[in-house]
Amino acid sequence: MHFQRRQYYMNLLLLAYQSFGVVYGDLSTSPLYVYKSTFSGRLRQYQDEETVFGVLSLIFWTFTLIPLLKYVTIVLSADDNGEGGPFALYSLLCRHAKLSLLPNQQAADEELSSYYRNGFAPRNGSAPWLRRFLEKHKKMRTVLLLIVLCGASMVIGDGVLTPAISDVDPIVLHIQFVSYPGSVVLLSCIVLVGLFALQHRGTQKVAFLFAPIVIIWLFSIGGIGLYNIIHWNPNIYRALSPYYMVKFFRKTGKDGWIALGGILLSMTGSEAMFADLGHFTSASVRVAFVTVIYPCLILQYMGHAAFLSKNTFHMPTGFYHTIPEPVFWPVFVVATLAAVVGSQAVISATFSIVKQCQALGCFPRVKVVHTSRWIYGQIYIPEINWILMVLCVAVTVAFRDTTLIGNAYGIACMTVMLVTTFLMALIVIFVWQRNIIFALVFLVFFGSIEAVYLSSSLMKVPQGGWVPLVLAFIFMSVMYIWHYGLRRKYQFDLQNKVSMRSILSLGPSLGIVRVPGIGLIYTELVTGVPSIFSHFVTNLPAFHEVLVFLCVKSVPVPYVSPDERYLVGRIGPKEYRMYRCIVRYGYKDVQRDDDNFENMLVMSIAKFIMMEGRMAVITTTDDAGTPLSMRDFNGLADSMTTRSSKSETLRSLQSSYEQESPSVSRRRRVRFEVPEDDDMGQQVKDELMALVEAKHAGVAYIMGHSYIKARRSSSFLKKFAIDVGYSFLRKNCRGPSVTLHIPHISLIEVGMIYYV
């Protein structure tokens, strides 16, 4: 017991240490620009000690109430199986209150081990009338999705603005470049391009440097703050009283309210504590914040205020004037490195958000690359990376000043926080099952604080605040149009699905024949036969001996274990050799191209065949022994899809394809064998033998290549969304065959036009 407790604390401290480099890079660099942005407007007219005390009081209570009380104490407890962020909250709500708009959800999904939080029943709890209201009205669920997408869009906006404001500020030293302002922009752009160009290497390559840099930076600014308190104004602690906050607003009025747009920058990065929770634990993040982050940043803000209280002419200037001359350059170097670390954390969070949006059908298909073999979840998205780089450089060149960028940054951060507050209020009701009064208190208290800060930021829309609004509108439009197009396509498939009996009845008239091999029919439907299959057999009256209708879908959980991934059932009588397989992925799962998908699929079907006598549909969690044995086979004749082909041309094409595609040639090749088992019935053996022979004959992938058009009677807005928006996104994003890592030589695409 003592050893286990010691091991727990060792792991806790290790995770807390690592969290500095990933979670707190953004929050820890806020002192670079908080006071500069606060005193950039009309507040510079109030150059006296009382105003400085009021600003410090606001910073202290803001930093205490939002990052410490809201996030560290409350929000970190609302994780989704260890995952955080707006989509983690949304997925919790979708599971506990049936709020999801994903069309192909099943009751069987609720049997996943990670579907419900421990100790919370799904249907009981407070405010049942609110649950029924949201579940009944689809428009309300759509509004909820739009709120989540707004938060996600603002996170992407953070990915644009954080590198700009963090990397520009250390470079903008007027004492060094006052005569060469163009050098600031040029050097900033070079740093930004270099930062984004290195993303494909993966954060793990330099991760060992991140935590020490941030820790050195925090202790440096904490020490500088303590020095400034002692040297300039030891009585600065009096400013922590809320009295000075009230006095500040009485004196400055509207000017003080507008200045809140700069003060809110002190809590930017708080959302990262929750969004990056998946890499750590809530306990480790809390330990790091309470023991190091909070005291060091409070000391820095107090020291900066002590300096300004005796040097009021320095109010519009930034952090660097408060650094004692002997340590200026070392601190400057550490600040630059810390700013880069902070930028990296937000860029990585943007990749994660886009991946989650894509998994939930709210973002066009993009390439997702794993950058680490050991740290699951570290990903890189090339398209998003270069889009962020272009936008970030454009913002830097256009604004050239951290004050203007800070105005934009504040709106993005406060919007994300408001979205989190709203979702947390619903979590309190539906997931934690607390009285609705607690949810209202949480929503009103924190929501009112954040709404005041947001209203102040919105006053600065003409001075750069329009940037996140434009970015959010663009990304939200892309997300919702894509989601709307996918839903309309699914509804068309659902309304036009056909029965297998009607297709088989056409066999004699069409001359349908069964050919060797396994045919995988990709479909979004979890029941019924898709219309693309009837279209396929009408034009090509032949299909494989073993037919599998395959549905690859996302479920509102972060991860699905491999043992629970496959859900198998049968279509029609046994002699048809037709199966349905539903492959489930969580919103943070990444589909790799080396997962031996075909082998796992065959093993799942074989397991179903053996278990069929006991139940109609099983998942791969059931303990049914090993129905098939696998052995590695490296022979060239055992090619992936043309093993039994008599065509020399096809074999030649296969060989060339494998030589040109290293990822295919590296795949593990196996040969299945039916074990000798006296307890196995002859009918089961025959069906397993047919499955094995079909697998050895080859696997073909049949997928619909659909063109979606709006009906002529549709409204102008619908025609624009489908015919222009969705069509443009579909043509310019990655195809489903690429996303699913389907080998081109085995792919058959069936063209269809959908009128929705």
N, C-alpha and C positions, 0 to 999 in steps of 0.2 A: 504493500500500500504506500509506504514512504517513497519507494523508488518510482512508482507511477505518478505520485503527486509531484515529485521532483522533475520527472520527465515532462509532465504537463506544463510546469512553469518554465522550463527551458524552451519548449516549443513556443510557448506564449511570447516569451521575450524575443526569440528569434523572429517570429512573425511580426512583432511590433517593430523590431529593427528594420526589417525589410519593407514595412509599410511606409517608412519615411520617403523612400525614393519613388514609390508608385502612387501613393494616395495623397501625400501632403506637399508635393512639389509646387502645385499651384497656390494653395493656401499660404504657404510659407513665404512666397515672394510678393504677397500683397503689400507689405510696407514700402515697396519700391515706388508706388504711385498713389497711395491713399490720400496722404496730405496734399500732394501736388494737385490732384484732381479736385479735392474738396475746396481748396483756396484758389481755384483757377477762375472762378466767376466773380460775381459781385461781392462775395464774402471777403475778398482781399481788402475791401474798404474798411473792414472792422479789424484793424490791426492792433489788438490789445490782448492782454493776458486772459481776460474774462471769456473772450471768444474762443481762445485756444482751449481753455478748461472745458467749455461747452462741447467742443468737437471731440475732445478726449472722452468725456462722459458718454457721448453718443456711441463712439467706437467701442468703449468698454462694454456697455450694456447690450449693444447689438451683437458683439462677438460672444458675449456670455449667453444670451437668449437663443440665438439661432444656431451657431455651430455646437455649443456645449449642451444646452438644454434640449433643443429640438432634435438635432441629428444624433449626437453622441448618446443622449439619455433615452430618446424615444424611437426615432426612425430606424436606428441600427437594429432594433429588436424586430423589425418587420421584414426580415430577409426571407427570400424564397429558396429554401433548401441551401442557404449559404450565399445566394446571389442577391445583388442589390440593383437599384436603379429604377426609373419609371416603369420599364417593362416588367420588372420583377413584381412590382406592386400590381400592375395591370393583370398579370398572369394569375396572381393570387385571387384577385377579384373574379376573374373569369371562371376559376375553378369552384369558388365558394358561393358565387351568386349567379352563375350561368349568364355572364355578360358578354361572352365571346361572340364575335361576328364571323369567326372561322366556320365555314359551312359544313365541313365533313367531320364534325365531332361525334363520338360514339360513347355509349354507356360503358363500354369495355375500357375506355381510357381512364375511367375513374378507379380501375383496379390497379393502376400503376402505384408502386410503393411510395413514390414521391408526390402523389397527386394532392393529398390533403396534409395540412400541418398536424403534427401530433397533438392530440388532446382537443381538437376542435371539430365538432360535427359539422357537416356541410350544410344541413338544412335548418338547424336550430339557431336561435340567437335573437338579438334585439331587432326592432323595427322590421318585422316581416312584411308590413305594408310597403315599405320602401323597396325591399327585395322584389316583391311581386310587381311593383310599378316599373322598375327598371327592366325586369325580365320580360314583361308584357309589351313594352313600348320599344320598338326597334330604333326609333329616332333618338331616344335617350341613350341607348347603347352606342349609336353612331356618334352622338355628341361626346360621350366618354372617350371613344376611340380618337376623335379629333383632338381632345384635350391631351391625351397621351402623345399623339403625333406632334402636337405643338411643343410639348416638352422635349421630345426627341429631336425636333428640328432646331430648337434652341441649343441643345447639346452640340449638334453639328456646328451651329454658329459659334459656340465656345471654341470648337476646334479650329475655327478660322481666326478668331479674335485673340485667344490666349497667346499663341506664338507671336502674333504681331505686337501686342502690348508688352509681353515679357522680354522678348529679344530686342525690341527697339529701345526700351527704357535704359538698360545699362549702356547702350551705345550713345544715346543722346546725352552727352556730357557737354554742356555749353562752354564749360571752361576749357575744353580741349578742341571743340569743333565749331566755335562760335563764328569763325570766318569761313567755314566750309560746310554749310548745311547739307549740300549734296552728298558729302561723304557719309553722313549719317544714314541716309536712305540707301545708298549703294552698299555700305557694309551690312546694314540690316537685311537687305535682300539676299546678299551672299550667305549670311548665316542661316536664313530661312530656307533657301534652296538646298543648302548642305544638310540641314536637319531633315527635310522631307526626302532627300535623295538617299539617306541612310536608313529609311524606315524598312526597306525590304530585308535588311540584315537581321531585323528582329531586336526587340529590346533586351533579350537575354544576353546579347553580345557585350553590352556595357552595363548590365543591371547591377553588377557588383560595385560599380562606381556611384550609383544613384544615391543609395542610402547614406554613405559617408559624406557626400557633397551636401545633402540637405541638412544632415546633423551638424556639420561644421558651420553651415550658413546660419542655422537656428541659434547655436551657441554664440556665434559671432554677433548677430544682431541683438541677442539677449544681453550680452556683455556690453555692447555699445549703448544699449538703452539704459542699463544700470549706471554706466559711467556718466551719461548725460543727465540722469536724474540727480546723481550726487554732485556733479560739477555745476549744473545750471540752476536747478530748482528742486530741492529736496521736498518741498511742500506740494509737489504735483499730485500726490496721492489724494489730496482733497478733491480733485476733479472727478474722482470715481463716484461721488455722491450724485444722485439724480437731480439734486437741486440745481446744479450747473446746467443740466440739460434743459430744464424748464426755463431757466434764466436766459439761455442761449436763444430759444425761440422767441421769448418776449422781446429780446433786443434786436434780433436780425429779421424776424418775421418771414416774409416770403423768400427773402434771400437765403435764410437758413434752411428753409424747406427745399429749395432748389439744390442747396449744397449737399443734401442727403444722397444725391446721385454719386458723389465722390466717397462718402462715408461707407456706402454699401459695398464698395470694393474690398473692404476689410474682411468680408465673409465670402468672397468669391473663392470657389474651390471647395466649399463645404459639401456640395453635392457629390464631389469625387469620393468623399468618405463612404458614401452609400453605394455609388455606382461601381466602384472598384472593390466592393466587398468580397466578390467571388474569389479573389486571389488570397484572401486572408480570412480572419474570423472577426466577429464583432468585438470580442474581448481584446484581441491584439490591437485593433484600431482604436479602441477606447483607451487602452493603456498608453499608447503613443501620444494621443491627444492630451490626456490629462497630465501626464508627467513631463512632457517636453514642449509640445506645440503651444498649448495654452499659456503657460508661464513665460516662455521666451517671446511670443508675439505680444503679450500684454506689456512686458518690460520694454520692448522696442517701441510700441505706440506711446507709452508713458514717457520714455526718454526723448522721443521725437517731439512730443508736446512740451517737455521741459525746455528743450533747445529753442523751440519757436516762441515760448513765453518770454524769453529774454532776448530773442533775435527776431522780432516781428517782421522786419524787412525781408526775411527769408521765407515768409509764408508761401508765396507762389512757387517756390523752388522745391526740388524733390528730396529724396532720401539721402543722396550722396553728400549734401552739405552738412549733415549731422555727424559724419564719420570723422573722428580725430585724424589729423594729418598723418601721423606716423603709420597708421594702419590702413590708409586709404586704398592703396593699390592692391594689397592682398584681399581686402574685402570686396573690391571691385571685381577681381577675378572670380572669387567665390560666388558673387552675385550673378555674374554672367553664366557660370556653370549651373547654378541653381535655377535660373530662368529657363535654360534649355531643358533641364529635368522636368520642370513644371509644364513646359510645352509638350514634352513627350507623353506625360501622363494623360493630358487632355486629348491628344491625337489618338492614343491607344483606346481611350474611352469612346471616341467617335467611331473607331472601327467596330468596337463591340456593339454600340447602339445600332449601327447600320446592319450588322449581322443579325441582331435580334429582330429588327424591322423586316428584313428579308425572310426570316424564318416564319414570321407571322403573316406573310403575304402583303406587307406594306411597303416594299421597296423592290425595284427591279433587280433581276438576278445579276450579281457581280461575282468576280473571282475572289474566293476566300483562301488565303494561303496560311498554313501553320508555320510559324517561325521558330517553334521550339518543340523538340521531341519529348521534353521532360515536363514543361509547364503547359498543361492543357488549358486552352483559352487564349493564349497569346497568338493573335492573328494579324494579318496584313492584307489590306484590300487595295490593290494597285489603282483602280479607277478613282476611288475616294481619296487616296493619297495625293494624286496629281491635281484633282479638283481643289482640294484644300490648299495645296501649294499655290496654285494660280490665284485663288481668292485671297489668300493671306498676303502674298506679294502685292496684289492690287490694292488691298486695304492700306498696307504700309506706304506704298507710293502715293496714294491719294491723300492720306491724312498727315503723314510725316510727324505726328505729335501724339504722345501717349494720352493727353487729355481728351482729344476727340475720339481716340480708340476706346478709352475708358468709358466714355458716354455710351458707346454702342455695347460694350462689354457688360455694363451694369444691367441693361434691359434684358439681355440674354440670360444672365444669371438669375435675376429676380423672377423671370417667367418660369424657369425650371423649378425654382423653389416653391412658387405658388402651385404649380402642378403637383409637386410632391405633397404639399400640405393638403390639397384637395383629395388626392388619392389616399393619403394616410387617414383622413377622416372616414372614408369608406372602409378602410382596413379595420379601423377600430370597431365599426359596426358589424361588418360581415365576417371578418376573419377572427378578430380577438373577441367578438361577441360581447362587447361592453355596451352599456346603456348609451343611447343616442345623445344624452346630455354630455358625456365625455367627448364624443366626436365633435359636437357643436362648440364646446369650450376650446378644444384644440384648434378647430378651424377658425373660430373668431379671433382667438388670441394671436396665433402666429400669422394667420391670413391677414389680419389688419396691419400688423407690423410690416409684412412684406408688401402689402398693397400700398402703404404710404411710401415706401422706398421706390416701388415701381412707378407710382404717380410722379415722383420727383424725377425719375429717369426719363419718363415720357416727355417731360418738359424740354429735354435736350435732344428731341428727335431731329430738329434742324441742324444741330451741331454734332452730327455723326450717329445719333441714335436711330436713324432710319435704316442703318445697315443690317442689324439683326432682324428687323421687321421684314425687310425685303428677302433676306436669306430664308427666314422661316416660312414666308409665303411661298417661295419657290419650292423648297423641300417638302412642305406640307402638300402642295399641289401635286408634286410627283408621287408622294406616298399614297395620297388618297385616290388619285386617278388609277394608279396601278392596282390598289386594293379593290376599287370599284370594278375595274375590268375583269379581274380574276373572279370576283363574286358573280358577275353577270355570265361569265363563261361557265362557271360551275352550275348555275341555275339552268342554263341551256342544256348542259349534259344531263342534269337531273330530270328535266322535263322530257328529254328525247331518248332516255335509256330504253333498251329493248330487252326482251326475254330471250334466254338461251334456247328455249324450246322453239320459238319462232325461227331462229337462225338455223337450228338443226333440221327443222322441217323443210327448209329450202335445199337441204343437201341433195336429194335426188334430182331436183330440177336444175341445180347449179353444177352438179357433179363435184361436190366438195370432197377432197381427199385429205388424208392425214399424212404428213411428212415427218421423217425422223427429227428429233430434237425437242428442245423446250422453247416455247414462245412466251415472252414476257410482254403482256399488253399493259402499257402504262395508262392509268386513269386516275382522275381525282375522286371518283365515286367510291364509296365504301360498300355500296350495295348495288346490285343490278349490273347490266352489261352496257358499256359505253357505246354511243352511236358510231364511233370510229371503227369499232370491230365489225359491225354490220356493213359499213361502207367498204371495209377492207375485203371481207369475204365475197361481197357482191362483185367487186372488180377483180379479185384474185381468189378464186374458189378453192383455197387450200390453206390449212393451218397445221400446226405442229401436233405431234402425238400427245405431248403434255403441254397444256395451256395454263398459264398463270396470269390472272388479272391482278396487277401490282399497283397498289396505291401507296405512294411515298408522301407522308403528311407530317405536319408539325403539330405538336400538342403543347398546351400552355404550361409546361414544366421546363426547368432549365436543362436537365439532362435526363435521358432515358438509358437505363443500363442495357448492355447488349443482351442480357438474358430476357429482357422484357420487350425487346425491340420489335419482334416479329409476331404478328397475329394471323393465324392460318385458318382457313375454312374450305369447304368443298362447294362446287357449283354443279348441280345435276347429279345423275347416277354415277356410280364408281367407274363404270366402263367408259365414261366420257373423258376421264383423266383431266378434269378441269378443276382448278383451285383458285382461291382468292387469298392473296397475302397482303396484309397492311403493314407497312414498315413505318415505325414511329420515331421521330426525332424531337428532342427538346429544342427550345429556342436558342440555346447556347451550344448545342451539338454541332460539330462540323463533319460533313460527309467527306471522308477521305477516299481516295481512289485506290487504296491498297488494303481495303478491309476484307478482301475475299468475299465480296458480296454474294456472288453466285454460289459459292460453297455453303455459306451460312443459310442462304435461301433454300437450297436443296436439303440441308440437314433439318431445317424447320418443317418443310413439307413431309419429310420422312418421319419425323417425330409425330406429326399430326396423323399420318396414316396408321402408326402403331397405337396411338391413343384414341382413335376414332370410336372404338367400341365403347369407351366410357363416357365420352361427351362429344357434342357436335362441333364445338369450336374450342381450341385450346390456345394458350400462349406458350412461348418457349420456356416459361418458368417451371412448367410441370416436370416432375422427375419421371421420365419414361425410359431411362437408360440411354444407350447409344444405338440408334436404329441402323446406322451405316458406319463403316470404318473408312478412314481416309489414310492414304499413304502418298507421300510426295512422289511426283513423277516429273522428271526433267527431260524426258525424251523429246526430240524435235517433232516426232510424229504425233505427239499428244498436244496438238496445237489448241488454241483457245476456243475457236468456234468452228473449225473446219476439220475436225479430227477424222470424221468418217467420210469426208467428201471424196468423190471419185474424180473431181475436176482438178487437173493439174494447174489450170489457170488460177482457180480459186486458192489453191495451196500456195502458189507463187505470190499472189497478192497478199495472203496472210503473212507469209515470211517477210515480205517487204514492209508491211505495216508494222510488224513487231520490231524490225530493225530501226524504223523511223520513230517509233514510240518507245523510248526506254522504260517509261512507267508501266507499259503493258508487258514488255518482255521480262521485267523484274517481278511480276506477280507470281505468287505461289501457285504451282500447278499440282493438282492432286487427282488421284483416281479413286472413285468410290467403289466399295465392295459391300455386298449384303452378307452379314455374318451368319454362320451356321447356328441356328437356334431352333431347338426342337419345340419350344413353346410358341413359336411364331406360326400362325396359321398360314396355309398355303395361299389363300387369297391375298393376305398381306404381303407375303414373299413375292408373289407375282407383281403386285403393284409397285413394290420397292424395286424390283428388277427392271420394270418398265421405266421407272424414274431414273435409275442409274444409267440405263442404256440411252435414254433421251439426253441425259446430261453429257455423256461421252460423245453423242452425236453432234452436240453443239447447242449454243444458246443464241436466240435471235431476240432483239429488242424492237418492239413495235410501238411507235409513239405518234400521237396526232400532231400535225403541223397546221395549226388552225389560224384562220384569218377572221377577226371579229369585226363586224360591221353593225352600225346602229340601223334600226329599221327606219324606213322613210317617214313613218308617222312620229318618230321621236322628236323631242324638243331640241332646240338649237344647242342648249348646254350639254345635253347627253350626246348629241352628234359630235360636238367639239371634243368632249372627254374621250369618247370611244374612237372616233375616226381619225382624230388628230393626235390627242395626247397619248392615249394607250397605244395606238399604232406606232407612233414615233418611239416610245419607250421599248416596245417589243422588238422593233427592228434594230435598235441600237444597244440592247443589252445582250448578255450571254444567253444562248439557247438552253432549254432544259436538258438536252442531251449532254451539253458541256458541263453544266452544273452537277448532273448526276454521274458524270464520268463514264458515259456509255461509249464503248469502242465504236468508231464510225463504220468499220467494216461489218459490224453485226447489226447496224441500225436500219430499220425500215420506217420511213415516215409516211403517214397517211394524211394527205391534204384535205382540209375541210373548211367551209365558210360558215361562220356562226352569225346569224342575224339576231341581235339581242335588243 
